[in-house]
């Protein structure tokens, strides 16, 4: 099977979140299964082409943009540790910038940037003479490529049998633009924009709706999230369009790349370990605290360490967590380490805690891959009290590292974390349902009750470490979905 993938980000070249990890891990796994995979992404200004051996080609592609053409030079590289070819679009106007999306409001020309990417993917395939069986697009950034496939390329011999699959990673970001600005760029008449058209939602152009309606198959990144977006407010207005697709909307749980996230192989942590060597996990914790929290005023190393690696937004449950966190810190019940960035009010809150409780709070604002590995390996518990979580990868990483998740039962968290039962000693973590501080507090207390309690502490950690959420399983499910999609073409 020939698979053409396009997305706004991919690990390790350009990453803002879990989308990048999923695009990379799936692509690698499909290649291992014997499929031919190529990935097309922008060549952003911050990509280190020297580090990743990304080299320029002599290929210049013409990209139709409305009634004119624009141009991009192709660079090429491979996903590290694989034979997957990645093609980078060099465009000084659109992509030669430090960031992927821009600041919190995004770049003002994102509609142009992602229209260019979505159209260029076809021209890349033509330049390479690559005949895809599947065009796989991700989130709103590349969703309109599916419209291009059905409108402009369905009679091209290279794409006449190509099926389009659209994967939704987060319904909260839909790519809404004025039709008068984006449709001329697409080469589509604004007359095609009207109430009820495949481009319109609430009177404005909606990129996500375009992806849903033009796709042969729509996937969501976990089975529970696939249900939530169809039947609850988490659908963010897309419920009727998803439901109109019927059985063409399916949930496939994201998987993790265990070549990168595995405590037995991880060179980024202090000491490698496995489920038979949990004493070494404790050594990781002690070394982490010595490095990042040297002020041993009142708390010993035996106090639990709760870690959090997340975007600091309401989606991640920070507003609920802040209602209870300080009471635990004040009493010295546990230490807390957080890595992330996001809303200023949440960043300021964690800075305040770090100043006040310097011997028990560790705060690092921003993104740091090595530190994320160390926090997950060193922590006893992982905090994820999310308002919603389409899939979540961090809890899967934590399970593999013997770090017990404390999560809200939503989306992929429901599909990956099983409530621990003291009687049966089955389960991998602790869940709460109501989005409120009371329920979170009760769950934190349940989790703390098993800390270093025999036999539960070692049992729950071993249970998590032996769970399998590998990307290979996810990749095989996608291949089945691709085969179904191809039957519709």
Residue pairs with C-beta under 8 A, 6 or more apart in sequence:
1 30
1 35
1 36
1 133
1 134
1 479
1 482
2 35
2 36
2 130
2 131
2 132
2 133
2 134
3 27
3 30
3 35
3 36
3 37
3 38
3 132
3 133
3 134
3 136
3 482
4 38
4 40
4 121
4 125
4 130
4 132
4 134
4 135
4 136
4 162
5 23
5 26
5 27
5 37
5 38
5 39
5 40
5 136
5 138
6 39
6 40
6 41
6 117
6 118
6 121
6 135
6 136
6 137
6 138
6 142
6 145
7 19
7 20
7 23
7 39
7 41
7 137
7 138
7 139
7 141
7 142
8 14
8 19
8 41
8 42
8 100
8 101
8 114
8 117
8 138
8 139
8 141
8 142
9 15
9 16
9 17
9 19
9 20
9 23
9 41
9 100
10 20
10 23
10 24
10 27
10 39
10 41
10 79
10 86
11 20
11 21
11 23
11 24
11 25
12 24
12 52
12 80
12 369
13 41
13 44
13 47
13 52
13 54
13 77
13 86
13 88
14 20
14 41
14 42
14 44
14 46
14 47
14 100
15 21
15 367
16 100
16 101
17 311
18 169
18 254
18 391
18 392
18 393
19 138
19 139
19 169
21 256
21 257
21 393
22 138
22 169
22 221
22 254
22 393
23 39
23 138
24 79
24 257
25 255
25 256
25 257
25 471
25 474
25 475
26 255
26 471
26 474
26 475
26 478
27 37
27 39
27 79
27 82
27 84
28 79
28 81
28 82
28 84
28 257
28 471
29 255
29 471
29 472
29 474
29 475
30 37
30 475
30 478
30 479
31 37
31 82
31 83
31 84
32 82
32 472
33 475
33 476
33 479
35 479
36 130
37 84
37 85
38 84
38 85
38 86
38 87
38 124
38 125
38 128
38 130
39 79
39 84
39 85
39 86
39 87
40 86
40 87
40 89
40 117
40 120
40 121
40 124
41 86
41 87
41 88
41 89
41 117
42 88
42 89
42 91
42 94
42 95
42 113
42 117
43 49
43 54
43 75
43 88
43 89
43 90
43 91
43 95
43 96
44 95
44 96
44 97
44 98
44 99
44 100
45 95
45 96
45 97
45 98
46 97
46 98
46 99
47 54
47 88
49 55
49 75
49 77
49 88
52 77
52 80
53 77
53 78
54 75
54 76
54 77
54 86
54 88
55 75
55 76
55 77
56 73
56 74
56 75
56 90
57 73
57 74
57 75
57 76
59 73
59 74
59 127
60 71
60 72
60 73
60 74
61 71
61 72
61 73
61 74
61 89
61 120
61 123
61 124
61 126
61 127
62 69
62 70
62 71
62 123
63 69
63 70
63 71
63 72
63 116
63 119
63 120
63 123
64 119
64 152
64 187
65 112
65 115
65 116
65 119
65 185
65 187
66 184
66 185
66 186
66 187
67 184
67 187
70 91
70 93
70 116
71 91
72 89
72 90
72 91
72 116
72 120
73 89
73 90
74 87
74 88
74 89
74 90
74 124
74 127
75 87
75 88
75 90
76 85
76 86
76 87
76 88
77 85
77 86
77 88
78 84
78 85
78 86
79 86
81 259
87 124
87 128
89 95
89 116
89 117
89 120
89 124
90 96
91 116
94 109
94 112
94 113
94 116
94 117
95 113
97 107
99 107
101 107
101 110
102 108
102 110
107 113
110 175
111 175
111 177
111 181
111 182
111 185
112 185
114 140
114 141
114 142
114 144
114 175
114 207
115 144
115 182
115 185
115 186
117 141
117 142
117 145
118 137
118 141
118 142
118 143
118 144
118 145
118 148
119 145
119 148
119 186
121 135
121 142
121 145
122 145
122 148
122 149
122 152
122 153
122 159
124 130
125 131
125 132
125 158
125 159
126 156
126 158
129 158
130 158
131 158
131 159
131 162
132 158
132 159
132 162
133 161
133 162
133 163
133 482
133 486
134 162
134 163
134 164
134 165
134 482
134 485
134 486
135 145
135 146
135 149
135 159
135 162
135 163
135 164
135 165
136 165
136 167
136 482
137 143
137 145
137 146
137 164
137 165
137 166
137 167
137 211
137 215
138 166
138 167
138 169
139 167
139 168
139 169
139 170
139 173
139 208
140 173
140 174
140 175
140 207
140 208
140 211
141 175
141 207
143 166
143 175
143 207
143 208
143 210
143 211
143 212
144 186
144 207
144 210
144 211
145 164
146 164
146 166
146 210
146 211
146 214
146 215
147 186
147 188
147 198
147 210
147 214
148 186
149 159
149 162
149 164
149 214
150 164
150 214
151 188
152 187
153 159
153 162
154 160
161 486
161 489
162 489
163 216
163 217
163 482
163 485
163 486
163 488
163 489
164 214
164 215
164 216
164 217
164 485
165 215
165 216
165 217
165 218
165 219
165 478
165 481
165 482
165 485
166 211
166 212
166 214
166 215
166 217
166 218
166 219
167 218
167 219
167 220
167 221
168 208
168 211
168 212
168 218
168 219
168 220
168 221
168 229
168 390
169 221
169 390
169 391
170 390
171 208
171 229
171 234
171 235
171 236
171 238
171 390
172 236
172 315
172 388
173 208
174 201
174 206
174 207
174 208
174 209
174 236
174 238
175 206
175 207
175 208
176 201
176 204
176 205
176 206
176 207
177 204
177 205
177 207
178 204
178 205
179 190
179 193
179 199
179 200
179 204
179 205
180 190
182 205
183 189
183 190
183 192
183 193
183 199
183 205
184 190
188 199
192 199
193 199
193 200
193 205
194 200
195 203
198 209
198 210
198 213
198 214
199 205
199 206
199 209
199 210
200 206
200 209
201 209
201 237
201 238
201 241
202 237
208 238
209 238
209 241
211 218
212 218
212 238
212 241
212 242
212 245
213 241
215 245
215 248
216 248
216 485
216 486
216 488
216 489
217 248
217 249
217 250
217 481
217 482
217 484
217 485
217 488
218 242
218 245
218 248
218 249
218 250
219 226
219 249
219 250
219 251
219 252
219 478
219 481
220 226
220 229
220 249
220 250
220 251
220 252
220 390
221 251
221 252
221 253
221 254
221 390
221 391
221 412
222 251
222 252
222 253
222 254
222 390
222 391
222 411
222 412
222 414
222 415
222 416
223 251
223 252
223 253
223 415
224 251
224 410
224 411
224 412
224 414
224 415
225 234
225 251
225 389
225 390
225 391
225 411
225 412
226 249
226 250
226 251
227 251
228 234
228 235
228 388
228 410
228 411
229 235
229 236
229 238
229 239
229 242
230 239
230 242
230 243
230 249
231 239
234 388
234 411
235 242
242 249
243 249
248 488
250 481
252 474
252 477
252 478
252 481
253 391
253 412
253 415
253 416
253 469
253 474
253 477
254 391
254 393
254 396
254 412
254 471
254 474
255 396
255 469
255 470
255 471
255 472
255 473
255 474
255 475
256 393
256 396
256 397
256 400
256 469
256 470
256 471
257 471
258 400
258 470
258 471
259 265
260 266
261 373
261 396
261 397
261 400
261 401
262 400
263 269
263 272
263 273
263 274
263 281
263 377
263 400
263 401
263 402
263 465
264 272
264 273
264 274
265 272
266 272
266 373
266 377
268 369
268 370
268 373
268 374
269 284
269 373
269 374
269 377
269 378
270 283
270 284
270 287
270 288
270 374
270 377
270 378
271 280
271 283
271 284
271 287
272 280
273 280
273 281
273 284
273 402
274 465
275 402
275 461
275 462
275 465
275 466
278 402
278 458
278 461
278 462
281 377
281 378
281 401
281 402
281 461
284 374
284 377
284 378
285 301
285 305
285 378
285 379
285 380
286 301
287 378
288 305
288 337
288 374
288 375
288 378
289 301
289 305
289 335
289 378
292 337
292 362
293 335
293 358
293 359
293 360
293 362
295 358
295 359
296 359
297 359
298 332
298 359
299 332
299 335
299 359
299 360
302 452
303 332
303 333
303 334
303 335
303 360
304 333
304 334
304 335
304 380
304 381
304 448
304 451
305 334
305 335
305 336
305 337
305 378
305 379
305 380
305 381
306 334
306 335
306 336
306 337
306 379
306 380
306 381
306 382
306 383
306 406
307 336
307 337
307 338
307 339
307 375
307 376
307 378
307 379
307 381
307 382
307 383
307 398
307 403
308 336
308 337
308 338
308 339
308 340
308 382
308 383
308 384
309 338
309 339
309 340
309 372
309 375
309 376
309 382
309 394
310 316
310 338
310 340
310 384
310 394
311 340
311 341
311 342
312 318
312 338
312 340
312 341
312 342
312 343
312 346
312 347
312 350
313 342
313 343
313 346
314 343
314 387
315 386
315 387
315 388
315 389
316 340
316 342
316 384
316 385
316 386
316 387
317 384
317 385
317 386
317 387
317 408
317 435
317 440
318 342
318 343
318 346
318 349
320 385
320 387
320 435
320 436
320 437
320 440
321 383
321 385
321 440
322 346
322 349
323 437
324 437
324 440
324 441
324 444
325 336
325 353
326 353
328 334
328 336
328 444
329 336
329 353
329 357
329 360
329 361
330 357
332 360
333 448
334 360
334 380
334 381
334 448
335 360
335 361
335 362
336 353
336 360
336 361
336 362
336 383
337 361
337 362
337 363
337 375
337 378
337 379
338 350
338 362
338 363
338 364
339 364
339 366
339 367
339 368
339 371
339 372
339 375
340 365
340 367
341 347
341 365
341 366
341 367
347 365
350 361
350 363
350 365
351 363
351 365
353 361
353 363
354 361
354 362
354 363
364 371
376 382
376 394
376 397
376 398
376 401
376 403
377 401
377 403
379 398
379 403
380 403
380 404
380 451
381 403
381 404
381 405
381 406
381 447
382 394
382 395
382 398
382 403
382 404
382 405
382 406
382 407
383 406
384 392
384 394
384 395
384 405
384 406
384 407
384 408
384 413
385 406
385 407
385 408
385 432
385 440
386 392
386 407
386 408
386 410
386 411
386 413
387 408
387 410
387 435
388 410
388 411
389 407
389 408
389 410
389 411
389 412
389 413
390 411
390 412
391 411
391 412
391 415
392 407
392 411
392 412
392 413
392 416
395 405
395 407
395 412
395 413
395 416
395 417
395 429
396 416
396 469
398 404
398 405
398 464
399 405
399 416
399 417
399 428
399 429
399 464
399 465
399 467
399 469
400 464
400 465
400 467
400 469
401 465
402 461
402 462
402 464
402 465
403 461
403 464
404 420
404 428
404 429
404 430
404 447
404 450
404 460
404 461
404 464
405 413
405 417
405 428
405 429
405 430
405 464
406 429
406 430
406 443
406 444
406 447
407 413
407 417
407 429
407 430
407 431
407 432
408 431
408 432
408 433
408 435
408 440
409 431
409 432
409 433
413 431
414 431
416 467
416 469
417 428
417 429
417 430
417 431
418 426
418 427
418 428
418 429
419 427
419 429
419 430
419 431
420 426
420 427
420 428
420 429
420 430
420 450
420 456
420 460
420 463
421 427
422 450
422 456
425 455
425 456
425 459
425 460
425 463
426 463
427 460
427 463
428 460
428 463
428 464
428 467
429 447
429 460
429 464
430 443
430 444
430 446
430 447
431 443
432 439
432 440
432 442
432 443
433 439
450 456
450 457
450 460
451 457
